[in-house]
C-alpha cells in the first residue's frame, strides 16, 4: 500500500510538471486543483427516494468513470457513448471519430445524499479540463469533447447556469467549451471498458492521466470522497 501511494504521488508530480510545460490548465492534477464556487443554481433535494441520472463527457471515459465511482451518493457510474446512433455505439467505430458519439459516463445518484450541481462542480473541477476543445490530454477528436447531456429541462437550466457562473468568475485561463446537449440515448460501452482504472492501475495511461484525478478528488472534496468505489456489474454488460 505504501509503495502504491508513493508511486501515485510521483506520477502526480510528474504529470503536473508536464502540464506546466505544455501550458494546460492541469484540471485534475495533484497540486493544481481548480477551485470552483458552489453552483448558485441547483436542483433541490428529493424526498421521494427515486434515483436520478445524468451523462457527462470529458475525454476518455476511464478517468471520468473512476472519479464519479469515488463520489459519495453516487450509486453507479457506467462508461459508454452518447450523441450518436445505436448503429455506431461501438468502441472501434467511435474511436475513429465522425459518429457524433462522445465517450461518456452515465452517473446515477441518490438525490438525498448528492445534488446535480455538486456533481457538476466535481466534473468541472477534477474530472477533466473544460477548456480543451475536442480533446483531453493526449486524446484528440470530437469523441473526446467536453459535454453535458441533460436528461431534463431542470438539468439543462442548472448546467447552463453553472457554465455562465464559471465564465463570469473567470476561474479558468481560457473559455469553457463544454457543450450542453439533450440526452437522446446512452449506450453502455463494452464490458472490458468498465472499471478500467481500478483494474489497470499500473497501465501508463491510467497512471499519468487518471490516478492524479482521484488524488485531486480526495484533496478537493474530502467530505464526499469514498475509497470503496461503486463498480459496474459486468454481468449486465456481457452482450457488449
N, C-alpha and C positions, 0 to 999 in steps of 0.2 A: 504493500500500500504506500509506504513512504517513497519507494522508488518511482511509483506511478505519479505521485504528487510532484516530485522533483522534476520528472520528465515533462509534465504538463506545464509547470512554471517556466521551464527553459524554453519550451515551444512557444508559449505565450509571449515571452520576452523577445524571442527572435522574430515572431510574427509582427509584433508592434514595431520593431526596428525596420523590417522590410516595408511595412506600410508607410512609415515615415519617409523612407527613401522614395517610395512610389508616389507619395502625395495623396494617398487615400485617407478617408476620414477615420478609418480603423474602427468602425462600429462593430462592437462585439469583441474587440481585442482587449486583453488584460492591460490595465494602466491607461487605457484610452476610452473609457466608457462614456458614452454620450449622455449627459444629464438632461433629462427632459422634464417638462412640467406635467402635472397630472391633467388629464383631459378636463376642460371646462364644461364639456357636454358629454354625458354618459347615459347609458340605459339604467333605469332604476333596478334595484334588487328584485328578484322574483320570489314570491312565496308559494308558487304553485308546485315547485319541486321538479318541473319539467326541465330537462337538459336543453342547452342551446348549442348551436354550432355555427362556425364561420370558416372561411377559407382564406389563407394567406399565401402569397408567393413572394419569395425573397432569395432567389438564386437556387442552388442545389437544395433539394428538399431534405437531404440527410441532416444538415445542420439545423434547419428551421424546425424539423420534427423533434430533434433532440432537445432544443430549447424548450418547446412547449410541453414536452413529456416531463420536464422537471418543474413545471409551474403548479403550485398548489391550486386545487379547484378544477384543474383540467382532468377529465376522465378518460380522454383518448385523443391521440394525435396521429393521423394516418397520412402517409405520403401518397401523392397522386398527381393527377393532371386536371387542369381547369382552363376553360377558354376556347376549347376546340370541340370536335365531334368524337363520338364513341369509336368511329372507324380508325381514328388516328391516335387513340389513347394507349399507346404502347411506347416503351422507352426507346426502342431502336428508331421509331418514327419521329417521336418528339425531339430526340436529341439532335436531329438534323435541322431543326427549325422549320418555320413555314407552316406549321399545323394550326397555329393560333393558340395552342396549349402553352401554359406555363407550368413548370414544376411547382407544385403547390402542396399545402398541408391543410387537411381538414381538422380543425380543432373543436372538440366538444367539451363543454364545461358546465359546472354546476353554478347557476346564477346566484345561489345563496352564498357561495364562497368566493366567487370571482366575477368581475364585471367585464363587459366587452371593451370598455375604454381602457381598463388596466391591461388587457391583452394587447391592445393597440400600442400602449406605452412600451411593453416588452418587445413587441415586433419592431418598432422603430428604434429602440434603444440598443438592444443587444443581438437580435436575431439576424439582422442584415444591415446594409448601408443603403438607405432610401434615396441617396443622391446619385447612385450609379445607374445610368440609362442602359437598359437591355444588356446588363452584365452584372456579375457579382464576383469580385475577386478574380480568379483565373478563368472563370466561365463566361463565355460571350454568346449572345443571341437573345432573341425575344423570349425564348423558353426560360430564360433566367431573369426575366424582368421583375421589377418590384410592383406588386399588385395586391389589392384587397378585393375579393369577390364577396359582395354583400348578399346576405340571404333575406333581407327585409328592408323596407324603406327606413326603418329606425336605425339599422346598422349603417346604411348609406349616410344618413344625417350625421351620426356620431363620427364616422370615419372622415367625412368631408370637413367637419368642424375641427377635428384634431389636426388634419393636414394644414388647414388655414391657420390654426393656432401656432403650430410649429414654425410655419413660414413667417408669421408676424413676429415671433420671438427670436428669429434668426439663430436658432440653435445649431444649425448645420452650416458649414462653409460654402455649400452650394445648394441650389434649389432642390426641393423634394420632387422626385419624378414618379412617385407611386401612382399607379392608375387605380381608379375606383370603379369597378365594373360589376354589373349584376351577375349573380351566380346562376348560370344556365344548367350546369351539371358538373358533378365531381366524379372522377373515375379513379378508384384506388390503384396505386402502382403495383407492379409485380411484387410477390412476396419477398424476394431477396433484397428489395429496397427498404423494407420495413425494419425499424430498429437498427439501421445500418451503423450509426455512430457507436451505439452500445456494443454491437457485435464485432466491430472492427476498429477498436480504439488505437491500435498501433499502425494503422494504414497512414502513410504520409499525408494524404489529402485530409483525412479526419484530424490528424494531429495539428496541421498548420491552419486549417480553415474552420474547424468546428469545435474542438476542445476549448479554444480560447473563448468561444461564445458561452459555454457553460460556466467557465470561470467568471466571466463578466456578469452572468445572470446571478450567480451566487453572491458576488460582491455588491451589485447594484440593487438586488431585490432579495435580501436575506429573509425577509418576512414571508415570502411566498415561494422560496426555493425549496424543492423537495429532492432528497438524494435518491429515493427509490422511484425511478421514472415509471410512467404508465406505458407499458409495452403493448404492441398490437398482437391480438390472437391470430397467428398465422393460418390457423385452420379456416378462418373466414376468407382468406385470400388465396386459397390453394389453386383456384382456377385462373389466376393471373400469371 
